[in-house]
Amino acid sequence: MRKSEFVTAFRESGNTTTVESVADILERELQFVITDWLARVEQEPDLKCIPLNFEDRTGHLSHLLHDVIARLRLDAGSKAPISKAAAEHGDLRRRQGYTVAMAVEESRLLQVTIFSALHKNVKNLEFSLLLPDIVTIADEVDAQLKEQMLRFMAADTVKIAKSK
């Protein structure tokens, strides 16, 4: 059985509660995650110092989150593809004037926001899959950050080569 196929219902004191996979909850809560992430970013002076409109600040998030959701739905033991969206996001943030520290902070806030969304839906979570899915989320978001940093470093290498 694939993780994404797990959805069930059970009775609790006469009420029906739907139990969902982490991937399904994140998919359902996608807009909340983006909005909540933006609110967190706007509280960070180091990130707010680069003025960006809503689309420029958040346009990449749905792609990165879809990569996280896809990763959660992979069969156990499957190799995760490298996130093309993360590479493009690294290039974009570099052009927008972000520093490495700023990109790392955005990534950290994404993990906090994802985990907050899951906490908000705690009554719907399948607990037997929760910890492995948390590990998968952290691993995927970190892999996305690594891809972004590789793009930052490649751009730096090109810049140094051109200056010589």
N, C-alpha and C positions, 0 to 999 in steps of 0.2 A: 504494500500500500504506500502510495506517495503521501508526503506530509500534507499536501494541498487537498487531499481527498477527505481529511478528517474534519467532519462537522457532525455534531450530534445534538441531541436535546435530552434533558433530564428534568424530572419533577423535583421541585424544592419547595416545600410547604404550600403545595397547590399552584405554584407559579411555574411557568415553563421558562427555562433559561437556555439560550442557545450557546453552545460552546464552539468557539471558532479557532482556527489556526492563527498563529501570529501573522502570517502572510495575509490572510483574509482581513484581519483587523487593520493592518497597515494600509491595505488597499482601500478599505472602507473609510479610513481616517486620513487619507492622503491630504486633503485640503486643510484639515485641522493641523496636521503636522507642519505643513508649509507655513500656515498663518502663525502658529506657535513658535516655530523656528525664527521667523522674521521678527516677532516681538522680542525674542531673546537677543537676536543680533542687534536690534535697535537699542538695547540696554548696554551695549558694549562700546565705550568711546573709541577704542582702537579700530573697530569695524565701521562705526558710523562716520569716521573721519573721511571716508571715501563716499561721496554722495552718489547714490545709485537709485534709479526709480524701481518700482516694484518688480517689473519684468527683468531688469538687469540684475537685481539682487537675488531673485528667487527662480528665475526661468530654468535654471539647471536642476533644481531640486526634484521635480517630478521624474526626470530621467534617472537621477541617482537613486531615488526611492524605488523606482520600478526595477532597477538592477538589484537592490536589496531584496525586494519581494521575489524576484525571479530566483535569486540565490537561495532563499528560504524554501522554495518549492522544488529545488533539485533533489533528486534521489540521494540518499545517504551514500557517500563515497564518490559522488560525481565531482569532476573537476570544474571549478567555477571559471567562467570566461573573464578575461580582463575587461574592465569597464571602459568602453569607448567614451561614454558620457563623462567619466571622471577625467580622462585625458583632455577632452575638449574644455571641460570646466577649468582645469589647470591653466590651459592656454588663455582662456577668457580672463580669469582672475589676474594673471600676470599682466595682460594688456590693460586691465583696469587699475593697475598700480598696487595690487595686494603684495604683501610680504609673505614669506613662508610662515611666519608666526600667525599672521591673519588667517591664512588658509587652514592652519592647524586648529585655530580657535573656532572657525566655522564648522569644521569637522567634529570637534568636541561637542559643540552645541547641537549638531544634528543627532549625535548619539543620545544626548540628554533628552532631546525632544522626542525621539522615537521611544525611549524607555518611559517617558512621561505619558505618551499616548497609550502604551501598553498598560501602565498603571491605572489610567483612567478606565480601561476596559477589563480590569482584573476579574470581574465576575464572569466574563466570557472566555477567559483563557483556558486552554488545555494545559494543565500544569505539568503533565508528564513530558511535554515537548518544550516547555518554556526555557529551561536552562540551556539545552542544546541550541535553541533558536537565538537566545541572547548571545551565545558564543558566535554563532553564525553572523548575526548583525554586527557585532564588534569587529569580527574578522573582515567582513565585506566593507564596512565603512573605513577601516584602516587600510585595506587594499586599495580602495578608491583614493584615499589620501596619498598613499605611496605613488599611485599613478600620476596624481596631480604634481607631486614633488619631482618626479622624474621629468615632467614637462617643464617645470620651473628650472631645473638644472640644465636641461637641454638648451633652453633659451639663453641661460647664462653663458653656456659654452659657446654658442653662436655669437653672442655679443662680444665675448673676449676675443674670439678668433677674428672678428671684423675690426676690432680696435688695434690689432697688431699690424 
